[in-house]
Amino acid sequence: MSALRRKFGEDYQVVNTNRGSTYTAPIKKKRQRFVEKNGRCNVQHGNLGGETSRYISDLFTTLVDLKWRWNLLIFILTYTIAWLVMASMWWIIAYIRGDLNDGRDPDYTPCVANVYNFPSAFLFFIETEATIGYGYRYITEKCPEGIILFLFQSLLGSIVDAFLIGCMFIKMSQPKKRAETLMFSQDAVISQRDGKLCLMFRVGNLRNSHMVSAQIRCKLIKFSNVLL
């Protein structure tokens, strides 16, 4: 048995019959590829410790590396939540000041003109954030808290736009599908070149555009079976 293990490893079966002890041919396992045919390295790191905190510390790169469906979901949720929160703040200001009451004095000056409920506060926020400016809803000069909120809204909107739009732009500019138009020769050959044996293969570009400063990296994996 020990001789069989040294020769065939652990991938064999021993079958006992009435005619004696025999063994079947070793079961050959299918080895996983170290590098996929599309060039992706098939190696995953695990049990490193603190992976989540490391990804969060580099949040921008983490968002760029996410799949498109998660990027779009985060994009939509971030804007939706920000819009609802800011519209709620405008509605709270109007509610505290009494701008939502229908029986107020006609000479009373509200914080935001023509804001009577939450939908109108939401529309005012969208008009301000998107710089649409229909002219029907506007901030009056007798509302210092509204002016402060307006400044905060402008700063927050600029930061969110720069972060999310920059993330989407970088993700769209990554040439991940560029390899689809690069063709490799079906077979690789070993030939002598400059007095040395070299592994040679061909790479072709299907597009008419030229590739500038292109670099090719190859990985040679050598397996050696040592019989003890």
C-alpha positions in Angstrom: 0.0 0.0 0.0 2.8 2.4 0.8 4.4 1.7 -2.5 1.1 2.4 -4.3 0.8 5.7 -2.5 4.3 6.7 -3.5 3.6 5.8 -7.1 0.1 7.0 -7.6 -0.5 9.3 -4.6 -3.9 9.3 -2.9 -6.0 9.1 -6.0 -6.5 5.4 -6.4 -9.0 2.7 -5.4 -8.3 -0.8 -4.1 -10.8 -3.4 -5.0 -10.9 -6.7 -3.1 -12.3 -9.8 -4.9 -12.3 -13.5 -4.3 -9.5 -13.9 -6.8 -7.1 -11.7 -5.0 -6.3 -8.1 -4.3 -6.2 -5.8 -7.3 -6.3 -2.1 -7.8 -7.9 0.0 -10.4 -6.3 2.7 -12.5 -5.7 5.9 -10.6 -8.4 8.5 -10.8 -7.1 11.5 -12.6 -8.2 14.8 -11.1 -8.8 17.7 -13.4 -6.4 20.4 -12.4 -7.6 23.9 -12.2 -6.0 26.5 -14.4 -3.6 28.9 -12.7 -4.4 31.5 -15.4 -7.7 31.5 -17.4 -7.7 31.7 -21.1 -8.9 35.3 -20.9 -5.8 36.3 -19.0 -7.4 36.5 -15.5 -5.3 35.0 -12.7 -7.3 32.3 -11.0 -5.9 32.9 -7.5 -7.9 34.1 -4.6 -6.6 35.3 -1.3 -8.3 34.1 1.9 -8.0 34.1 5.7 -5.9 37.3 5.7 -7.8 39.0 8.5 -9.2 42.5 8.4 -10.2 42.3 4.8 -13.5 44.3 5.2 -11.8 47.2 6.9 -9.1 47.3 4.3 -11.7 47.5 1.5 -13.7 50.2 3.3 -10.5 52.3 3.9 -10.1 52.4 0.1 -13.7 53.0 -0.7 -13.2 54.7 -4.1 -11.2 51.8 -5.5 -13.6 49.3 -4.0 -16.5 51.0 -5.8 -14.6 51.0 -9.1 -13.8 47.3 -8.8 -17.5 46.3 -8.2 -19.6 44.9 -10.9 -21.8 47.2 -12.9 -25.1 46.1 -11.3 -23.8 47.0 -7.9 -22.4 50.3 -9.1 -25.7 51.3 -10.6 -27.6 50.2 -7.5 -25.3 52.3 -5.2 -25.5 55.2 -7.7 -29.3 55.2 -7.6 -29.7 54.6 -3.9 -27.2 57.3 -2.9 -29.0 60.0 -5.0 -32.4 58.8 -3.9 -31.5 58.8 -0.2 -29.8 62.2 -0.4 -32.8 63.7 -2.2 -35.3 62.4 0.3 -33.2 63.5 3.3 -32.6 67.0 2.0 -36.3 67.4 0.9 -37.3 66.3 4.5 -35.1 69.0 5.9 -36.7 71.7 3.8 -40.1 70.3 4.8 -39.1 70.4 8.5 -38.1 74.0 8.3 -41.4 74.9 6.6 -43.3 72.9 9.3 -41.5 74.6 12.2 -42.0 78.1 10.8 -45.7 77.4 10.2 -45.4 77.8 6.4 -47.6 74.7 5.9 -50.7 76.3 7.6 -53.4 77.3 5.2 -54.9 80.0 7.4 -51.8 82.2 7.8 -51.6 86.0 7.3 -51.6 87.0 3.7 -48.7 89.4 4.5 -46.6 86.7 6.0 -43.4 85.9 4.2 -42.5 82.1 4.2 -39.1 80.6 4.2 -39.6 79.2 0.8 -42.4 80.5 -1.4 -45.1 78.1 -2.6 -44.0 75.2 -0.5 -47.1 73.7 1.1 -46.3 70.0 1.7 -43.6 67.4 1.3 -44.0 67.0 -2.5 -43.6 70.7 -3.1 -40.5 70.7 -0.8 -39.1 67.8 -2.8 -39.7 69.6 -6.1 -38.0 72.7 -4.7 -35.0 70.7 -3.7 -34.8 69.0 -7.2 -35.1 72.4 -8.9 -32.4 73.8 -6.7 -30.0 70.8 -7.0 -30.4 70.4 -10.7 -30.3 74.2 -11.2 -33.5 74.1 -13.1 -35.0 77.2 -11.5 -38.6 77.4 -12.8 -39.1 80.6 -10.8 -42.2 79.5 -8.9 -40.5 78.3 -5.7 -37.6 80.4 -4.2 -36.0 81.2 -0.9 -36.9 84.5 0.7 -34.5 86.8 2.6 -36.3 86.3 5.9 -35.1 82.7 6.4 -31.5 82.5 7.7 -31.9 78.8 8.4 -32.9 78.2 4.8 -29.9 80.1 3.5 -27.6 78.0 5.7 -29.3 74.8 4.5 -29.0 76.0 0.9 -25.2 76.4 1.3 -24.9 73.0 2.9 -27.0 71.5 0.1 -24.8 73.0 -2.5 -21.6 71.7 -0.9 -23.0 68.2 -0.2 -24.3 67.9 -3.8 -21.0 68.9 -5.3 -19.2 66.3 -3.2 -21.6 63.5 -4.0 -21.6 64.4 -7.7 -17.8 64.4 -7.8 -17.5 61.1 -6.0 -20.1 59.1 -7.9 -19.6 60.6 -11.4 -15.9 60.2 -11.0 -16.3 56.6 -10.0 -18.6 55.9 -13.0 -16.3 57.7 -15.4 -13.2 55.8 -14.3 -15.1 52.5 -14.5 -16.3 53.2 -18.0 -12.8 54.2 -19.1 -11.2 50.9 -18.0 -10.5 48.8 -21.1 -11.5 45.4 -19.6 -13.1 44.2 -22.8 -10.1 45.3 -24.9 -8.7 41.7 -24.7 -11.7 40.5 -26.7 -10.1 41.9 -29.9 -6.7 40.4 -29.2 -5.9 37.1 -30.8 -3.3 34.6 -29.6 -1.8 31.9 -31.7 -3.4 28.5 -31.2 -0.1 26.8 -30.6 3.1 27.9 -28.9 6.5 26.6 -30.1 9.9 26.3 -28.5 12.7 27.3 -30.9 16.2 28.4 -30.8 16.7 32.2 -31.0 20.0 34.0 -30.4 21.6 30.7 -29.2 18.9 30.1 -26.6 15.7 28.1 -26.5 12.7 30.4 -26.4 9.0 29.9 -26.0 7.3 31.8 -28.8 3.7 32.6 -29.7 2.0 35.3 -31.8 -0.4 38.1 -30.7 -2.7 39.9 -33.2 -4.9 43.0 -32.9 -8.2 42.8 -34.7 -8.7 46.6 -34.5 -7.2 49.1 -36.9 -6.1 51.3 -34.0 -2.6 51.1 -32.8 -1.6 50.0 -29.2 0.9 52.3 -27.6 3.2 51.2 -24.9 1.7 47.7 -24.8 3.1 45.2 -22.3 2.8 41.5 -22.3 3.3 39.4 -19.1 3.6 35.7 -19.2 3.7 33.2 -16.4 5.4 29.8 -16.7 4.3 27.2 -14.3 6.5 24.1 -14.1 5.3 20.9 -12.4 7.8 18.3 -11.3 6.8 14.9 -10.2 9.3 13.5 -7.7 9.0 9.8 -6.9 10.3 9.0 -3.4 
